[in-house]
Structure formats: C-alpha cells, structure tokens
Amino acid sequence: MTLNARRAWAGAALVAAIVVWPAVILAEDSLSTARDLYAAAAYEDALAALDRLRAGGVRVDEGRAVDQYRAFCLLALGKSSEAAQAIEAVVFADPSYHPADSDVSPRVRAAFSDVRRRLLPDLAQQKYQQAKASFDRKDYRVAAESFGQLLDLFADPDLAAAVAKPPLTDLRMLALGFRDLSAQAMAPPPAPAPPVQSPVATAAVAPPPPVAVAPQAPRIYASSDANVLPPAAIRQDLPPYGGTLFKAMQGIVEVVVDENGGVVSAAIRAPMNNVYDRQVLAAAAAWRYKPALLDGTPVKYRKFIQIALTPK
C-alpha cells in the first residue's frame, strides 16, 4: 500500500470513528453512567444523559431515580427554579423520599425539605381520602396498608409543623381509628365449634343425665358482613357542643346495637375532647335504631359513627 493510500485509509477510519462515537455514547446511556458523571462533578453531561434516558422511557423505579439525580444536577448547576420542579416530581412520586445525609450536601437536603414542607400537607390529605375510599369499599387490606403509610408520613420531620395543627392533627386521629377498624375487619371469623358426637344408647346402660350447657352469646355483626343489613337510625341526636368551638374537630364513636334496636355499649374510638366525649357516650345510651337484619332476623351489630364539629 502506498503512503498516500495509507493516509487516505487512516483519514476515513478517523471520520468513521467521529461519526460513530456519539451513537456509542447514546447507546451506553444508563442510570449508573449518569451517577458516575454526577459523582465526577460532570453535571452538564450527567443532566444530558438523564434527559435522554427520560425521553427514551424508563421503568417507574428508574424514573424516580432519574428525577432525583436531575434535581441534584440542577441544584449543582445553580438552576434553582428547574431544580424545584424536578424535586416536586420526586415528592409527588414518593412523598416519603428524602436524600440521605451521606449522599448529598446540606444545601441539597435543605432544598428538598423546602419543597416537601410545601407539598406534603396537601398530599397527606389526598392520601387520607384515598385510604378512606378503600375503607368505604370494604377493601380493608388496602385501607389498613394505606392508613399505615399515612401515619408513617405524619411522623416525617418535614410534616411536623403541619401535623401539630388542624386539619392534619384531626386527620391523624381519624387515620389511627380507621387503621385499627380496618385491621379488625380483616380478622378472620372464629372457627366453628366441632360437632358434638351423640352418645350411643344401649339397653344395658342408662343414658347419662343431661348436662346443662351455657347459652352462647349472640354474635355481633359488623360492616364486614356483607349479607347483613345494617341498623337504620331512628334517634341518633348528638349533644350540642358547649362553649366556643375555635377549630374543627372529628371523632369516631362505636356502638353495639342489639336485636331490639337499643344501644347496649358505646365507646369513643377517635376522641375529640374529654368533656364532649363523655356527653356523646351519655347521649348514645338513648339512641334508637331499626335493628340489623340477617335473612330477615334481627341481630346484634357493631356500628361506627363519624362525628364532625365545625365552628359557626
């Protein structure tokens, strides 16, 4: 091969490498590559790789990590407004997420906390409504899990100031009550008693004397029993709230209605205040209902009543 031919071949190979190299870089874009670029302080390159990943479509779990590292890169580049939008996407996708102290600088953690303190109160209320909807549909497993996640969120330090005052302080009490009610509704019914074997009578042996058997207490049904028609209120008057009500209050009272429609027991499951709770329990003793029905037969029923008081 002549010298000119060798030079021409080398030049063509160099052009081909220059043309192919960007395609190779694009093909090798991955979350781990973007993380390495971020760790190397190559924030522009990391951000470009993350944007290409997001445009190409990623799994849900990878999408959250992509948004997290986009926020990190934007903060490092001083693009505060775009970083706030990226952090919002992270918080909406996973309200419980906040960067670990070992992963990011105090400035990044502070930026995440600012956005979380702004968004979490509304997100907590949305999650309560979703959990309550599952409870109303009698999907008690999902409801118990959702209320548990909501209670974990209420314990988040970035939500502490909002939880200390209404409406979140009231929602926290309601979430506690409904989580426990959901867990109770999921409990399996008691196993049926084994059949009693009849004694074999013989002519030679006299039958044993009858044994007195204590009557079993009637079963108490609840909303988890779909085949039972719940009791309908005839008289269910709440006592007036004495004094001035400065903030809204919510509570839950549990009553057991017997086969005659009377209240045989009452208990506060989500308290409001000690004085009014006692007044509600005293009033519940006089409440009257059309009894619950199982195949047309009156039965005992455990009923939960939500109480909401609002200032005039």
N, C-alpha and C positions, 0 to 999 in steps of 0.2 A: 504494500500500500504506500502511495506517495505521501510526502509530507503534507501537501495541500488536502489530499483526501482524508488523512488522519485528522487534520484540523477541522475540516467540514463535518466529519462524523462526531467529533467531540462537541462542536457547537450545537449540532442537532440534539445530541443527548442532553446538553445543558438546558436547551429550550424546553425539551420534553419534561425534564425534571421540574423546571419552574412552573410549567403548566399543570403538572400532576400534583405538585406539593400541596396547594390549597385544598384539593379534593381529598387528599390523605388526611389533612388536619381535620376537615369537616367530618370525615368518616370516623375519626377517632374521638370526636367529642363525647364525653361521658361525664357523669357527676363526679367521679373520682378525679378526672382531669381538671375539672373546674375547681375542686377543692385544693388540688395541688397548686394551681395557679394562684388561688387566693392566699394560700399559705406562703407562697413565694412573693407576695405583695404585687403580683401582676394583675391588678384589679380590673383594668380595662379588658385584658384578654379573658379573664375569668368571666366577666359580665357578658362579653360577646359569646362565649361558649355556652353560658347558661341561657341566653336569649335564643340561641339556635336550638338548644335542647327543648325549650318550652314550645317553640314554634313547630318542632317536629313531632310533638306529642310524647308524653311520658306517663308512666303509671301514677296512680294517686299518691302513693307513698313517696315516689321520687319527685313528683310535682311539688309536694310540700317542702322537700329539701332544696329544690331549685329556688323556690321563693325565699327560703331562709337565706341562702347564700347570695341571692340577688340583693336582698336587703343589706347584708354585710358589705358587699362590694359598693353599693350606692352610698352607704354611710362613709366608707373609707375614701370615696371619691368626693365627699362633701355635697352630694346631691340629696339634700335633706327632704325636699318635697317628694321626689320619686321614691326615696327610701321609706317614707311614711306610708305611701301607697302599697309598697311591697310588704311592709310589716302588717298592714291591715289584712292583706290576702292571707298571710300566715296565721293571724289570730282568728280570722273567720273560719279557716280550715281546721284549726286545732286551738281552741281557746285556752287549753291547759299548757301550751308550749311557751317556754321562755328559755333563752340561751343559758347554757351552763357557764358558771363563772370561769372555768378553765378554758373555754372555747373562744371567748370574745373579750374585748376591753370593757371597762366600766362605762365608757361613753355609749357603746352599742347596747349594753344592758339597760342603761337609762332610757335610750330611745325606744326600746321595746316596752319598757314599763310605762312610759308616757302614753303610747298607743293603747296598751292593754287597759290602763285605768280609764281611758276614754270609751273603749268599746265594750268591756266586759259587763257593765251593768245592763245594757240592752240585750246582750247575748244571753245573760243569765235568765232574764225574763222570757226570752224566746224559748230557751231550753225548758223552763218550767211549763210553759204552755204545751210544748210537745210531749213532755212526760205526763202531764195531766190528761192529754188527749188519749195516750196509750192506756191510762188507768180507766178512763171513761169507756174505752172499747173493751175493757176487761182483759187486755193484754198485759197481765200482771208481771210477767217475767221482764218484758221490755220496760214497763213502768218502774219496777224496782231498780233495774240497772240504770235507767235514765235519772231517776231521783238520786241514786247514789253518786253518779258522776256530777250532778248539780251540787250536791253537798260538798264534794271534793273541791269544786270550783269556788264555792263560798268560802272555803278555807284558804284561798290563794291570797298572799300578802297584797297583791295589786288590787284586790277587790275589798280589802278590809274596811276602808273608809266608807264605801257604799253599803256594805252589809250592816254597818252599825246604825243605819237609819232606814226609814221606810223609803220605798216599798220592799227593799230586799230583806230587811230584818223580818218582815212578815212572811215573805216567800220562803225564807229559810225554815221557819217554824212549820209552814204548810208542807214543805218538801220532806221534813222529818216525819210528819204524821202520815203522809201518803206513801212514803217508802216503807214504813212499818206495816201499813194496811196492805200494801202490795205483797209484802213478804208473807203476811198472814193468809192472804187469799191464795197464794201459791202452795201453802202447806197441804199435803195430801190428806184426804179424809181418813178417819180412823178405820182400821181393818175390821171387817165384820166378825162378830163372835163366831167361834166354831159351833157347828150344830151339836145339840145335846142328844146323846145316844139314849134311846128309850130302853129301860130295863126289860130284860126278858122274864116274863111271868111264867111260873111253873105251878103245878097243882100242889107240889110238896112244900113250897116255900111261900109264906105270906108276903105280899108286896110291902115294901118299906113305907113307913109313914110319910106323908107329903112334907116336902121341905119348903119353908117359906122363902120366897125369892123377893128381894127388894126391887121395887119397880125402877126401871131405868129412867133417868132424867130425859125429858124430851130434847131432841136435837135442836140446836139453834142454827138456823139457816142464815145465809148472807148473800151479797151480790154475786159471789162466785157460783151460786147455784142457779143456773140459767133457767131451770124448769120451775122455779118458784116465783110467783107473782108478788112483788114487794108490797109492804103495807102502804096504804094511802092515808095522808094526814087528814084528820077531821078537826083537831085543835092542836096547833103547834105554835103557840104565841111565845115570842121572846120577850123578856122583861125589858123595859126602857133603860137606857144607859143613864145612870145618874151623874150629874156634874157635866163638865165641858169636855168634849172629845176633841183633842188637838190634832190627832193623826188617825188615819185609817187603821183598823185592826181586823184581823181574820183569825178564826179559830175553828176547831172541829169538835163536835160532841158525839159520842157514841151512845146509842140507846138500844136496849133489848125490848122488843115489843112482843107481848105474849099472845096466846091464841084468842084472847078476848079483846085485843087492841089496846091494852094498857101497857104502860112503861114499867117494867119490873127492875130495871137497873139503868144507870146513866153514869157516864164518865167523860171527863174532858181529855181529848187526845191531842189537841193543839191549843194551849192556853192563851188567853188574852190578858186578863189581869185577875188577881186572886179574888177581889170583891165581885166582879161581874161573873166570873166562872162559877162562884157559889150561887149567885142568883139564877144563872142558867140551869144549874143542876136542880135547884128547888122548883123552878118552873117546869122542868121536864117531867117531874112526878105527876103533873096534872095533864100532860099531853095525851091525846086520844087518837087512835088510828083505826082504819079498817084493817083487820089482821091480814098478814101474808097468807097466801093460799098455795098449797101443793096438791094438784089434782082436785081442786075444789075444797080441800080440807084445811082449816086454819092451822098454822104452825107458828112457832117462835121464830123471830127474825132479828138479826143484828143490823142496825141501820146507822149510817154515818151522815151527819148533817153539818154542812159547812156554814159558818156564821161570818158575815161581813158587816162591819160597822164603819160608817164614813162620817166625817164631820159635816154638820149642816152648813 
